[in-house]
């Protein structure tokens, strides 16, 4: 089963030239960059989205589940918080609902039936991409909104990484491959489907924590600066 949007799974020798030059996507990214041209975080977010959707990572993610995990992490843990900084909430939103929705969306799209269906249909593929990114932006806007207790904000960052880590652990130790979309392509890359799936789980379980740690440090540092300013 091939990813219909990013193209068929590439072989190692052809990866370097496997850019996604979909004109609709390129125009959308350009329009977003123009709209956010005065926001450094927004421009960086557009660059991250280009890596996920335009660079050869897009094609590689049709071959390897582990590459798809990197793709999803770029969306929900890198591009989303940058967009949240560039387009902050105008008022302090509730935080429990965005956390619950973003968690449910992430887990739902990693159910084998939903995952395989999204990689076999262009429209459903974009529903997956936009729902992952959109729900994550709402979560990060709630977390990064001013006027909320830093303890609450830090707790939600930890909880968000914990649920992703739990999903990664389940994938790492799954006894059998779960995704038909990656039943054969990993073999060309020297991995069995189960090894590829376990690698994806490890990436979700460990390296994915880096952006959450960065967010936690940013929140703690900003809160400390504000506290010192208020007491001065």
C-alpha positions in Angstrom: 0.0 0.0 0.0 1.6 3.3 -1.1 1.2 6.8 0.1 -0.8 8.4 -2.6 0.2 12.0 -1.8 4.0 11.7 -1.2 4.4 9.2 -3.9 5.5 5.5 -3.9 8.1 4.5 -1.3 11.5 5.5 -2.7 14.6 3.3 -2.8 17.7 4.6 -1.0 19.4 5.7 -4.2 16.5 7.8 -5.2 15.7 9.6 -2.0 17.8 12.7 -2.5 15.7 13.7 -5.5 12.3 12.8 -4.0 11.1 16.4 -3.3 7.3 17.0 -3.2 6.7 20.0 -5.5 2.9 20.0 -5.3 2.0 23.5 -6.5 -1.0 23.8 -4.2 1.1 23.0 -1.2 3.9 25.4 -2.2 1.4 28.2 -2.7 -0.1 27.5 0.7 3.2 27.6 2.4 4.2 30.8 0.6 0.9 32.4 1.5 1.4 31.4 5.2 5.0 32.8 5.1 3.7 36.1 3.7 0.9 36.3 6.3 3.4 35.6 9.1 6.3 37.6 7.7 6.6 39.8 10.7 6.7 36.8 13.1 10.1 35.0 13.3 8.5 32.0 15.0 5.9 31.8 12.2 8.5 31.9 9.5 10.5 29.1 11.3 7.3 27.1 11.5 6.8 27.4 7.8 10.3 26.1 7.3 9.6 23.2 9.6 6.4 22.4 7.6 8.5 22.5 4.4 10.8 20.0 5.8 7.9 17.7 6.7 5.9 18.1 3.5 8.3 19.2 0.7 11.7 17.7 1.5 12.5 14.0 0.8 11.2 13.3 4.3 7.7 13.3 2.8 8.7 10.5 0.4 10.7 8.6 3.0 7.7 8.6 5.3 5.8 6.6 2.7 8.5 3.9 3.0 9.3 3.9 6.7 7.0 4.2 9.7 10.0 5.6 11.7 10.2 8.5 9.1 6.5 9.1 9.5 7.0 9.4 13.2 9.6 12.1 12.6 7.1 13.8 10.3 4.4 13.8 12.9 6.7 15.0 15.6 7.7 18.0 13.4 4.0 18.8 13.0 2.8 18.5 16.6 5.9 19.3 18.7 7.9 21.8 16.5 5.7 23.5 14.0 2.6 23.7 16.2 4.3 25.5 19.2 6.0 27.9 16.8 2.7 28.7 15.2 1.2 29.1 18.7 3.9 31.7 19.5 3.3 33.5 16.2 -0.5 33.5 16.6 -1.1 33.6 20.4 -4.5 33.3 22.0 -6.2 36.6 22.6 -7.5 35.4 26.0 -6.6 32.7 28.3 -8.3 29.6 27.0 -9.2 26.4 28.9 -6.5 23.9 28.8 -8.1 20.5 29.6 -10.1 20.3 26.4 -7.3 21.2 24.0 -5.1 18.6 25.8 -7.8 15.9 25.5 -8.5 16.7 21.9 -4.9 16.7 20.8 -4.2 13.5 22.6 -7.2 11.8 21.1 -6.3 12.9 17.6 -2.7 11.7 17.9 -3.8 8.3 19.2 -6.6 7.9 16.8 -4.4 8.4 13.7 -2.0 5.8 15.0 -4.7 3.1 15.1 -3.8 0.7 12.3 -7.1 1.0 10.4 -7.1 4.8 10.5 -3.3 5.1 9.7 -3.5 2.8 6.7 -6.6 4.4 5.4 -5.0 7.9 5.6 -1.9 6.7 3.7 -4.1 5.2 0.9 -6.3 8.3 0.2 -5.2 11.8 -0.5 -8.2 13.5 1.1 -8.0 11.5 4.2 -4.2 12.0 4.3 -4.8 15.8 4.5 -7.5 15.3 7.2 -4.8 13.5 9.2 -2.2 16.2 8.6 -4.4 19.2 9.3 -6.1 17.6 12.4 -2.8 16.7 13.9 -1.4 20.2 13.3 -4.6 22.0 14.2 -5.3 20.2 17.4 -1.6 20.6 18.5 -1.7 24.4 17.7 -4.8 24.7 19.9 -3.0 22.8 22.7 0.1 24.9 22.5 -1.8 28.1 22.4 -3.5 27.1 25.6 -0.2 26.1 27.2 1.7 29.2 26.2 -1.1 31.7 26.9 -0.2 34.4 29.5 -2.2 34.6 32.7 -2.0 30.9 33.6 -0.1 29.4 36.5 3.4 28.2 35.4 2.8 25.0 37.4 -0.3 24.2 35.4 1.5 24.9 32.1 4.5 22.8 33.0 2.3 20.0 34.1 0.5 19.9 30.8 3.7 19.9 28.9 4.9 16.9 30.9 1.5 15.2 30.4 1.6 15.8 26.7 5.0 14.2 26.4 4.0 11.4 28.7 1.1 10.3 26.5 3.3 10.5 23.4 5.9 8.4 25.2 3.3 5.9 26.3 2.2 5.5 22.6 5.8 5.2 21.6 6.4 2.5 24.2 3.5 0.5 23.0 4.8 0.6 19.5 8.3 -0.2 20.5 7.3 -3.4 22.3 4.4 -4.5 20.0 5.0 -8.2 19.1 4.0 -7.8 15.5 3.9 -5.2 12.7 0.7 -3.1 12.9 0.7 -1.1 9.7 0.0 -2.6 6.3 1.3 0.6 4.6 4.8 -0.4 5.8 4.6 -4.1 5.2 7.3 -4.3 2.5 9.1 -1.0 1.9 11.3 -1.1 5.0 13.1 -4.2 3.6 14.8 -2.0 1.0 16.2 0.1 3.8 17.7 -2.9 5.7 14.9 -3.1 8.3 12.1 -5.5 8.9 8.7 -4.0 9.3 8.8 -4.8 13.0 12.2 -3.2 13.4 11.0 -0.1 11.6 8.0 0.1 13.8 10.1 -0.4 17.0 12.5 2.4 15.8 9.5 4.7 15.3 8.3 3.9 18.8 11.8 4.7 20.2 11.9 8.0 18.4 8.4 8.9 19.8 9.4 7.7 23.2 12.8 9.4 23.6 14.0 12.0 21.0 10.5 13.5 20.8 11.0 14.7 24.4 13.5 17.3 23.3 11.0 19.9 22.0 8.8 19.4 25.1 11.9 19.9 27.3 12.7 23.1 25.4 9.1 24.3 25.9 9.2 23.5 29.6 12.5 25.5 30.0 11.1 28.4 28.0 8.0 28.5 30.2 10.0 28.2 33.4 12.5 30.9 32.3 9.7 33.3 31.2 7.8 32.8 34.4 11.0 33.5 36.5 11.7 36.7 34.6 8.1 37.9 35.1 8.2 37.0 38.8 11.5 39.0 39.2 10.0 41.9 37.3 6.9 41.9 39.5 8.9 41.9 42.7 11.4 44.6 41.6 
